Amino acid sequence: MDFLFKLSEKVNPFQSIIVLSIAILILSFFAVSKNKAIKKYLIALASVSLLIAFLLNIHSYVLSGNFSNFLIFFGNVQMLEIGIIIFSAMNVLFFISVYRETEDSFVKELILFIFLVICAEFIIISKNFLLMFTALSIFILTIFQLVSIVNSNVDKIVMHVLRFFLRPTLTVIFFFFGFSLLYGATDFKDFNQILESEYISNPIVVLSLIILGIALYLYFFLFPLQGPYMKMIKRNSLAANAVIWFFYFPVGIFLFLKLGSLYGYFIEKNSVYLYSILIIVTCGCMLAGNIGAISTKSLRRITSFLFLFFISTFLFNISIYSTGIISVYSMNLFNFINIFLILFSFMPLYSIFSSVEKNTGEDNIRNIRGLGRNNIYAGVNMAVMLLSWLGLIYYLEPFMKFFNRTDFLNMGAINIVILIVFVICFIFLFINILRIFISIFRRATGETSNKVLFPKFLYVYITFFSIVIIITSVMILLRKLGVDIAFMNFSVTEFIF
C-alpha cells in the first residue's frame, strides 16, 4: 500500500492520463472486434476509466497541491478544467455509444476518442510553447480522424469536413507563427515569464498576440467565418456533432483562457481604440449568433448559432473587463459560469433534439411542436434547461452600481453603449428561448410529436442535468439573499461561490 502511495506521488499530476492510456492499451487488443457483447464491455471499460481519471484528477491536486516544472503547470484552475473536460468526455461517450455502437469501426472510434481526452489534458496543463503546440496539433489531427470515421457512411460530407478542418489547420499554423515570434523576441517558452519580464512591451510580442488572437477567432468559427461550421453541422452524423460541440469547442475555450492574462495586460495598458474594436467584434458575434438562430428552422442550425452566441460571451467578458466594469476575479468567475451554462444546458437539449431527429428522420423545429404536451416530463426538463439561459442576466449586476447615482451619465458613454448592446442581445436570446418554448408546448397539427419515443435511460440522463441546474440556481439565490447552508461546519455556499 505504501508503495502504491509513493508511486502515486511520483506520477502526479499524470495519474488520470496514465489510467486513460491503460484503457487505450486494453481497447487496442479488441480494435477489430465486431462482437456486440464485447462492445458493451468496452463501453463499460471506457466509462469506468473516465470516472477513475476524473477522481484521480481531483486526488492529485488534493494530495500535492500546485505542481510546476519547465513543461507543465497543474493548479486549482487546471484541476477544474480537466474535470470539466473529462465530464464532457463522459457525455460525448454517451452519444457515441448510442449512435455508433452497431458500427464495425466502433472500437477504433473509442480508442481515438480516449486519445483525444489525453491530448486535451496535455493542452490544459502545458505551459511550455512547444508542448502546447504539439498537443494542439495532435488534438486537431485526431479529432479530424474521429469525425471523418464517424461520418464514413454519410453522403456528400467529405468536402464539408475538409473545409471545416481547414480552419483548425490554419489555427495550428498561426499558433506556430505566434509562438515562434514570442520565442524569438523574448527567448522565453512560458506566457508567465513574458508577462513578468521587460519584454512585455516589445512590439513583436504585441504582434504575436494579435496573431494568436486571429488563430483563436478562426478556431471558433465566429461571425462572419461560420460558413464551413454550419454546412458541416447540417450534414454531420449525430455522434460527430456531439464531438464538435462538447469536445472541440471546450478545448478551444480553455486555450483561450490560457491567453487571458496576457490580453488583460495589454487591454489595461493600451488606449480606448483597442477595447473599442474588441467590443464591436464581440457585439457583432453575439448579435449574429442570435439573429442566425431566429432566421432558420433547422434544429441543428438553431443549436449551432446559439452555441456561437455562448462562445461570444467569453469575448464579452474580456470586453467589459477592458473597460473596468468587472475585475479579473469576476471575469474568471463569469467564464466558468458560461462553461457551466453551455455544458449543463446544451448536452441534455441536444440529447432530446437528436432523439427527435432520429425518430422523425427530419431536422426541423416543427418536429418538436407539441412535444411538451405529449411528453410532459421531457417538456418540463427542456423548460428548466432553457430557463437556465436566463442566468446570463447576471451580466447586468456590474452595471447596477451606476443606477444608485443621481446622474446616470456618470456611467460613461462606452459603458452605456455596452449595456444597451448587451440588453439587445439578451432580448434576441429571449426571443429564441420563447420560440423554442412555443414550439414545445404548442398544440401539434399532425402526428409528428407522437412519433418521438425516448428510451428510458434518456429520462435519467436529462433528469440529472435538470437537478443540477435547479440546485445551482437555489444556491445562487440563497447566496444573494445572504443565507448560508452549512453541514457539519462545512459551508456549502462558500465552497461553491
N, C-alpha and C positions, 0 to 999 in steps of 0.2 A: 504493500500500500504506500509506503514511504517512497519507494522507487517511482511509482506512478505519479505521486505528488511532485517529486523533483523533476520528472520528465515533463510534466505539465507546465512547470515554471520555465523550463528551458525553451519550449516551443512557443511560448507566449509572444505575440498575440496571434500566432498562426494555427491555433488549435482547431478553429472552425474550418479553415482551409484544408487541413490535414484530413479531417473527417470526410469532407466532400471529395477529396482526392481518392480516399479509400473506396468511397461509393462508386466513383468513376471506374476504378480498377475492377471492382466486382461486376459492374454493368458491362464492361468490355468483354467478359467471358460469355455473355449472352447477346452480343451485338446482332447476331443474325437469327436469333430465335424468333419464331412466329407463334409459339405456343401461348394460348390465352392465359392459362394458369400461371405460367412463368412471368408474363407481363404484369399480372396483378401483384405478384410477389415483388417485382422490381419497382412498381409504383410505390408499394409499401416501404421498400428499402430507401427510395429517393425521399419519401416523405419523412421517414424517421431520421435520415441523415441531415435533412434541412432543420428538423426540430432540434437535434443534438447540436448542430452548428449554431443555431440561434441561442441555445442555452450556454454553450461554451464561449460564445462571443461576450455575453454578459459576465460569465465566470472569470474570463481573462482579465477584464477590467477591474472587477471586484478584488481579484487576487493580487494583482500587481499595480493597478492604477495606470498612470500615463507611462507609455513606453516610446522611446525615440532613439533612432540612430541615424546614420547618414542617408539611409534609404527610405525609412518609413516613420510615420508618427501615428500612435494609437492612443487617443484620449477619449473623454466622455462623448464628444461630438461624433467621432469616428465609430465608437461603440453603438451609438444611437442610429447612425446612418447605415451601418452594416446590418443592424437589427431590422431596419425598415426594408432593406434590400432582400434579406432572407425571408421576411414575412411576405413581401411582394412575390418572391420566387415560389413560395408555397401556394399562393393563389394562381400564379401562372401555370404551375404544375397541375392544378385542378382543371384548368381549361384545356391543357394539352392532353391530359388523361381522358377527359370527356369526349373530345373531338378527334383524337388521333390514336386511341388505344387499339383499334382494329387494323391499323395500317401496318404493313410489313416493316417499315422503317422506324417504328415507334421507339425501339430501344436505342437506336442511334440518336434519335431526337432527344431522348433523356440524357444521354452522355453529353451531347452538345450543350444542352440546357444547364446542366450542373457545372460544366466547364465555364459557362457564361457567368454563373454566380461567383466562381473563383476569380475570374477576371475583374468583375465588378468590385469585389473586396480589395483587390490589389489597387484599383483606381482610387478607392476611398482612402486607404491607409498610406499611399505613396506620397512622399514629399519631394523626392528627387525627380527632376525633369525627365531623366532617361527612363526610370521605372514607370512614371505616369504615362509617358508617350507610348512605351511598349505595351502596357496593359490596355490602354485605349485602342491601340491599333489591333491587337489580338481580339479585343472585345467586339469591335465593329466587324472584323472579318468573320468571327464565329457567329455573330447574330445574323449576318448576311447568309451564311451557310444554313443556319437553322430555319430562317424564313423561306429560303429557297426550297429546302427539302420538304417543309410543311406545305408549301404551295405547289408541289410537284404534280398534283392532279387537277390544278386549277387552270382553265383555258385562258390563253392570251394574257398571262400575268407576267411572263418573263421580262418583257421590255419595261414594264412599270416597276418591277423590283429593281432592275438595273438602274433606272433613272432615280429611284428613291435613294439607293445606296451610293450614287454618285456624290450626293451632298455630304454624307458622313466621310466619304473618302477625301473630299476637299477639306473637311474639318481636320482630318489627320494631317494633311499636307500643311494647312495653315498652322496647326499646333507645332509641327516640326519647325516651320519657319520662325514662329514666335519664340519657341524655346531656344532655337539657335541664336537669335538676336539677344535674348536675355543672357545666355551663357557667354556670348562673345563680348557683350558690353560690360558685364559685371564679374565674370569668372565664377559666378555662384550657380548652384544647381537646386536652390531651395527658395521658394517665394518669401519665406520669413527672413532669410538672410538679406534679400534685396530690400525688403521693407525697412529693415533696421540699419541699412548702410547709407553712405552718402551718394550711392549710385541711383537712389530712388528718383532723383530729378533729372537723370540723364535722358536726353531726347530719344535715344534708341530704346530705352526701357519703355517710354511712353508709346512709341511706335509698336513695340512688341505687344503691349497690352491691347492696343487697337486691333492688331491682327488676331489675337486670341479672342477678343470680343466678337469679331466678324465670324471666326470659326464656330463659336457657340451659337451665334444667330443662325448660321447655316444648319447647325446640328438640330435645332428645334423647329425648323421649317416655319418660322414666324412670318407674318404678313410682310411683303407680298410673295413669299417664297413657298407657300403651302401647296402649290400645284402637284408636284410629284407625290407628296404625302397623301393628299386627298384621293388622287387617282388610284394609288396602290391600296389604300384602306378600303375603297369602294369594292375592290375585286378580291382582296385577301381572303384566305380561309379564316374561319373564326378563331382558331388557335393562334395563327400568325398575328392577328390584330391584338390579341392579349399580350403577346410577346412585345410588340411595339409599344403599346400604351403603358404597360405596367412593368416593363423592364428597361427598354431602350430609353424612354424619357426620364424615369427616375435617376438613372446613372448620369444622364446629362445635367440634371438639376444639381446633383452633388458635385459634379465637375465645376459647374457654375459657382457653387458656394465656396469652392476652394479659392477662387479668384476674388471673392468678395472683399477681403481685407485690402488688397492692392487697389481695386477700383474705388473703394471707400476713401483711401488716402488721396487719390488724385481728384476725386469729386470734392473733397473738403478743401483742397489747395487751389483748385482752378476756378475760373470765372463762371459767371451766370450762363454763358453760352454753352458750356459743356453739359450742365444738367438740364438746360432748356431743350437741347437736342434729345437727350435721354428721355425726357418727359414726353416730347412729341412722338418719338418712336414707340414708347410704351403705350400711350393712349391710342395710337393708331392700331397697334396689335390687339388691344383689348376690345376696341370697337369692331374691328374686322372679325374677330372670333365670334362675337355675339351676333352681328349682322349676318355673317355667313350661316350660323345655325338657324336663324329666323327664315332665311331665304331658301332652305332646302326641305324636302320631305323625307329624305333618306335618314333612317335612324343612325346609320354608321357615320354619315357626314355631320349630323347634328352632334353626336358624341365627339367626333374629331374636332369640330370647331370649338365646342365648349372646352375640350381638353386644352386647346391652344390658348383659350382665354385664361384658364387657370395657370398655364405656363407663363403667360404675360404678367400675372400678378407678382411673380418673382422680380421682374424688371421694375414693376411699380413700387415694390419695397425699397429698391435702391433709389428710385426717383424721389420718394418722399423722405428718404434718409438724406439725400443730397441737399435738400432744401432746409434741413434741420427740424422737420416736423416730428420725426421719431429718432430715437437713439440707436446705437449699434445693437444693444440688447433687444430692443423692440423689433428691429429689422430681422434679427435671427429668430426671435420668437414667432414673428409673422411668417417667416419662411417655413418653419416646421408646422405651423397651423395649416398653411396651404398644402403641404405634403399630406397632412392628415386628411384634409378635405378631399384631396384627389384619390387617395387610396381607399378611404372608407365610404366613399360615395360612388365613384366610378366602377369599382370592382363588382359590387353587387348589382348595380344598374346594368352593367354590361352582361352579367350572367343572365339577367332576365331578358334583355333585348336579344341576346344571341339565341336563347331558347325560343323566343317568339319567331325569329327569322328561321330557325331550324324547323319549327313546326309548320310555318306558313309557306316557306320557300321563297319569301319575298322580303326585301329590305325597304320598308315604307312605314312611316309613322302611323298610318291608318290601321296598321295591324295591331297596335296596342289600344285601339279605340274600344272602350267597354271592358278592358281587362280588369280594371278595379271593381267593376260591378259583378263580373262573373267569377272573379277570384279575389275576394275581399282581402284575404290575408296578404297576397302579393301586392295588391294595391296600396294597402296601409304601409307596408315596408318600403315601397317605392316612394310614398309620400314623405316618410321620415328621411330618406336619403336626399330627396330633392330639397326639402326644407333645410337640410344641413348647409346647403349652399348659401342660404341667407346669413350664415355665420360670417360672410365677408363684410357684413355691416360693422364688424369690429374696426375696420379701417376708418370709420367716422370718429372713433374715440379720440385720436390725437388732435383732431380739428375742434373738438368740443370745447377745449380750453379757451378758444378765442371768443366763444359766444358769451362768456361771462363778462366781457368788456363792453363798455358803452359804445365804443367805436369799432364796428366790425371790420373796417378798412385797416385796422392795426394788424390784421392777419397778413397783409401783404398781397400784392397783385398776383404773384406767381402761385402762392398758396391757394388763393381764391379760385384761380383757373384750374389747379389740380383738383380741388374739391368738386367743382362743377363738372369736370370731365369724368371724375370717378362716379358721381351721382348718375350721370348719363349712362355710363357703362353698367352700373348696378340696375338701372331701370330696364335696360335691354336684357340683362340677365334675368330679371324678374319676369319679363315677357316670355323668355324661353322656358322658364320654370312653369309659368302659367299655361303655356301652350302644351307642354307635356302633361301637366295636371289635367287639363280639359280633355285631352285625348284618352287618358287613362280612365277617367270617370264619366265620360260622355256615353250616352246610350249608343250601342253598336247598331249599325244599319243592316249588317248581314250576319254571317256566321263565323267571321274571321276570328273573333276572340274566343269562340268555343273550340277552335282547333288547337289552342295552346294548352298543352299538357306538360306540367312541370314534374320532374322526378322528385321523389320525397327528399333526397339529400339536398336539393336546391333550397327547400324551405329552411332547413337547418343552416345552410350557408348564409342566406340573406338575413335570417334572424340574428345571427352572431353580429353582423355589422350594424344592424338596427339597434341592438342592445348597447354596443359600444358607443354609438352616436348619442343615444339618449343619456347614458351615464355621463359621458363627457359634457354634454350640454347642461346637465344638472350640476355637475362640478363647477362649471364656469359660472353658472347663475349663483351658486352658493358663495363662490369666491367674490363675485361682485357685491353680494349682499353682506359680506364680511362674516359669513357663517363658516366655521371650521369643523371638519369631520375628523375626529381622532379615534384611533383604536389602539388600546394598549400603549399609550404615549407616542403613537405614530400618527402624524398629521397627514391625512390623505391629500387634502387640498394644497398644502405647502409642498408636498412631494411632486404633485403633478404640475403645479404652476410656479 
